[in-house]
């Protein structure tokens, strides 16, 4: 279980090699977290929870990062747009009204 001091760092990075699936229990505090799972991909999972029975937890695959909001009970994915997106959509323009 993480302590209140541990969660003062809203950016959390997990590294190393997991030997089994790991569940990290966060204190029941409303907060925003950016969590990066940089563990070796050997089939084990990293799960974040508040430990409240029936609450929503977050599973972050190895090599992935998630921005999460905790309401003190549940973890919610706050990712809406991924950085580095390469798609751009434009309306059809004309000579007198170009799209750009």
C-alpha positions in Angstrom: 0.0 0.0 0.0 1.3 3.4 -0.9 1.4 6.1 1.8 0.2 9.7 1.7 3.8 10.7 1.2 4.1 8.3 -1.8 1.1 9.8 -3.6 2.4 13.4 -3.3 4.3 12.5 -6.6 1.4 12.4 -9.0 3.7 11.0 -11.6 4.3 7.4 -10.8 6.7 5.1 -12.8 7.0 1.4 -12.2 10.1 -0.4 -13.4 11.7 -3.8 -13.2 10.6 -7.4 -13.8 7.4 -8.6 -12.2 7.5 -12.2 -10.9 3.7 -12.2 -10.5 0.8 -9.9 -11.1 0.9 -6.9 -8.8 -1.9 -4.8 -7.3 -0.9 -1.4 -5.9 -3.3 0.0 -3.3 -3.5 3.8 -3.3 -4.9 5.7 -0.3 -8.6 6.8 -0.7 -7.8 10.3 -1.8 -9.2 12.4 -4.7 -6.3 13.0 -7.1 -5.0 12.9 -10.6 -2.2 10.5 -11.4 0.0 9.9 -14.4 1.2 6.3 -14.2 3.8 4.7 -16.4 4.3 0.9 -16.4 7.8 0.3 -17.6 8.1 -3.2 -16.3 9.3 -6.1 -18.5 6.4 -7.6 -20.5 6.3 -11.2 -19.2 2.6 -11.6 -19.0 2.0 -10.2 -15.6 -0.3 -7.2 -14.9 0.0 -4.0 -12.9 -3.4 -3.1 -11.3 -4.1 0.1 -9.3 -6.9 0.1 -6.7 -8.1 1.9 -3.6 -8.9 -1.4 -2.0 -12.6 -0.5 -1.7 -14.7 -3.6 -2.4 -16.5 -3.2 -5.8 -14.5 -0.1 -6.8 -13.2 0.4 -10.3 -9.5 -0.3 -10.7 -7.0 0.4 -13.5 -4.9 -2.1 -15.3 -1.9 -0.7 -17.1 -0.1 -3.0 -19.5 3.7 -3.1 -19.6 5.2 -0.3 -21.8 2.0 1.8 -21.4 1.1 5.0 -19.6 -2.2 6.2 -18.3 -3.6 9.5 -16.9 -6.0 8.5 -14.2 -8.5 10.3 -12.0 -9.3 8.9 -8.6 -12.5 10.0 -6.8 -11.3 8.5 -3.6 -12.9 5.1 -4.4 -12.6 4.5 -8.2 -9.9 5.0 -10.8 -11.1 6.5 -14.1 -9.1 6.8 -17.4 -8.6 10.6 -18.1 -6.9 10.1 -21.5 -8.8 11.8 -24.2 -6.2 12.5 -26.8 -2.9 10.7 -27.2 0.1 12.9 -27.7 1.7 12.6 -31.1 -1.5 12.0 -33.0 -0.8 11.9 -36.8 -4.2 12.3 -38.2 -5.6 15.6 -39.4 -9.2 16.0 -40.7 -10.2 19.0 -42.7 -13.3 20.1 -44.5 -13.3 20.2 -48.3 -12.2 23.6 -49.3 -12.6 25.7 -52.4 -10.5 28.3 -54.2 -12.4 31.1 -52.5 -12.8 29.3 -49.1 -9.8 27.1 -48.5 -9.8 24.5 -45.7 -6.6 26.0 -44.3 
